[in-house]
Amino acid sequence: MEDNMIGNAGGDGSSVCRLCPRNCGVDRADGKKGICGCDATVRVARIALHFWEEPCISGEAGSGAVFFSGCPLHCIFCQNRRISGGAGREIGIRELAESFLSLQAQGAANINLVTPTHFVPQICEALRIAKAEGLVLPIVYNTSSYETAETLDLLNGMVDIYLPDLKYTDGVLAERYSHAKDYPEVAKAALDVMVNQVGKPVFDDNGMMKKGVIVRHLALPGHGRDSREALRYLWEHFGNRIYVSIMNQYTPPKQDLRYPNLNRKLSEQAYDRLVSYAISLGMEQAFVQEGDTAEESFIPDFDLMPEKIR
Ligand code: SF4
């Protein structure tokens, strides 16, 4: 077995993968692929300093981002369609550990694991190696929240900051746009586990987050009601135990979708109304975006690693 393959791709000592709620049951160590599109070989699309996260994550130095290829969710409006579809290159566990150390040497504020769910056992192994060799940065787990409690348990003590989405609260929308009717209850349960693991937000003297949870909500055009419900839930359920990031950067895919709402950007007025709603709730800890961030240039360029997944 090569060092970029592991036997327990399932995270439970077996090689049958049940790492996420898709529960595919395929033997990824044997080269099979589930809905995430990946076997047990880790693939990455980009490893670089990244400046477009929330200010307390990116800071001035940049976040040390590792964008993993593939995705268990496959939203029809995916903002990073090429990498969720598998674009990227194979990377061994030792090389991944060395990448974390290299990002630290470049001055990264943290290690930011982007769409990591389907590689959690391999990532944990790489983190153990890197920590033994001097990695001290906070570890950020950047996820859709389509997670099982068992997989999140593997991360307990390993991750310092969770950067999860709450995409929808309505199962009809979750089924229509992400083929995951159970997303709302799965995500809510996952958020509970994350908050219990890392606790209340902690910042250093420079305002950089050291521990905590920032829940992101990407406002979709034409779905103000669900966005309001997401914010209401987050405020009433977690209060000041989390930060919330209200995002306006929805970018329509190049090809028209069959849902006209999703073929346009979010209007400034709709975003302002959502922010006003958050204020009316009494929400105190929220990040908002200013101006027109829904430009293609806001989405990182992944051309550096164009190799397609087989
Ligand atoms: S991680 Fe991939 S193979 Fe495993 S259950 Fe999820 S979608 Fe299926």
Residues whose N, C-alpha, C, O or C-beta is under 5 A from the ligand:
A	BS01	SF4	C17 R18 L19 C20 R22 N23 C24 G34 I35 C36 P72 H118
